[in-house]
Amino acid sequence: MKIWFKLMAAAAVLLGSTAQADPQRIDVWHSLKPAHREVFQSMVSRFNREQNEVEVHVQHAPSPADLQSGLAEALKAGNPPHFVELADNHAPETVAKQNRILPLHQLLAKYPLADAQWFLPQTTSFVRDSRSRLLALPLMAEIPVLFYNRDLFTQVGLNPDKPPRTWRELQDQLLALRAAGAKCPYATSHMAWVHQENLSMLNNKPFASRNNGLDGGKVQLLVGDSLHVRHMALMSSWARSKLLVVATVDGAADELFATGQCAVLSSGTGAWATLVDAPFSTGVAMLPIYSEATKQPGIPLVGGSSLWATSGHSAAEEKAMAAFVAWLAKPTVAAEWHQRTGFLPLTDAAFRAADISFYERIPGARTVVLDMEQASDKDSRGARLNQYSEVLNILNEETWAALTGAKPALQAQNDAARRATVAMNGG
């Protein structure tokens, strides 16, 4: 049993021994990164201060793996939290069928929100089922974007108001930055999400067969096509020539950009929480595309994590759970969460309520959000893939093999497609 889970369990026993029944306690477990954790805790504290009927207790796990381990033990003990943060696994319908998961639409059917259309399909489809019913609260929804140091761009004679539209344009900019002395022209976080999954989506190509897995049946991963091989060959050449200096499977590269050590970064919009206080002007734009593949960018794959409700609680507890969701869905609250964390606004109302000065601090941010707002529900539903955690590990391994020169790009991409397809279809 993990230490953090032991502490939580002990606290629950002590609280349970008191005579006071109100306010109704609900527990939320998460593994948010420090910048996001601080914002979430401050907002929970505010919720607890604003009313006296519900009291939210937050428990933070050191990592998603620790969170999963603690959750498994809590389920075995019959004492799970009311909400738990789970990462996107491209199979939300499967998660919803698991023991002790309460699909959010069922909770909200009992305790409706004032406006059931509050949750925008464009940014929540990755946790909706085939009937467009919301399965979880995608509080940490994000898309991959390109961040760049506007001050450095200006210093080397690049136009900071014209971010690269294509990967070739970005290469020219990185060469200029390197020539001017930049030790780390480009870094990328979440390398498989950016350079495998969203490479397909943004270039209007399928990432997997059978409508990206949405049609069911046996699915093949399509990362062995010419687009992926061409891109991985380009990224490998960047790595050899010190244009691409840092590539991480998580968000570790974000800090290198935030401290000015790297000039350009591809990462999730959630990196905004780290970048808003950077000692330079930050620009943001959609990821580049290949003009040979598409004339207009496609819709990026929304990812991130969500708060999942658990079942088996009393009516009083479920009412308290719904009250917390309703508070998080208030336009002013949701707008503040979006602005302080960089996660996508869940609703149009939240976007409209956002302070315009926030978008002025990060040029391009408003355009990114508008692009997502105008996306169709059909285009934004993403992918449905079995055994996604294993597929992601494979993609990370093969991407790393290509970037480090351990494998040629063609072999790495073909191996990724073959291995992932076997994993998705049960061997």
Sequence and secondary structure as in RCSB ss.txt:
>XXXX:A:sequence
MKIWFKLMAAAAVLLGSTAQADPQRIDVWHSLKPAHREVFQSMVSRFNREQNEVEVHVQHAPSPADLQSGLAEAL
KAGNPPHFVELADNHAPETVAKQNRILPLHQLLAKYPLADAQWFLPQTTSFVRDSRSRLLALPLMAEIPVLFYNR
DLFTQVGLNPDKPPRTWRELQDQLLALRAAGAKCPYATSHMAWVHQENLSMLNNKPFASRNNGLDGGKVQLLVGD
SLHVRHMALMSSWARSKLLVVATVDGAADELFATGQCAVLSSGTGAWATLVDAPFSTGVAMLPIYSEATKQPGIP
LVGGSSLWATSGHSAAEEKAMAAFVAWLAKPTVAAEWHQRTGFLPLTDAAFRAADISFYERIPGARTVVLDMEQA
SDKDSRGARLNQYSEVLNILNEETWAALTGAKPALQAQNDAARRATVAMNGG
>XXXX:A:secstr
  HHHHHHHHHHHHHHTSS   SEEEEEEE   HHHHHHHHHHHHHHHHH SSEEEEEEE SSHHHHHHHHHHHH
HHT   SEEEEE  S HHHHHTSTTEE HHHHHHHS  S GGGS HHHHGGGB TT  B SEEEEEE EEEEEEH
HHHHHTT  TTS  SBHHHHHHHHHHHHHTT S SEEESSHHIIIIIHHHHHTT  SBHHHHTTT SS  B TTS
HHHHHHHHHHHHHHHTTSEEEE SSSTHHHHHHTTS SEEEEEGGGHHHHTT SS EEEEE  B TTT SS    
  EEEEEEEES   HHHHHHHHHHHHHHTSHHHHHHHHHHH    SSHHHHHHS HHHHHHSTTHHHHHHHHHTS
 TTTT     TTHHHHHHHHHHHHHHHHTTSS HHHHHHHHHHHHHHHHTT 
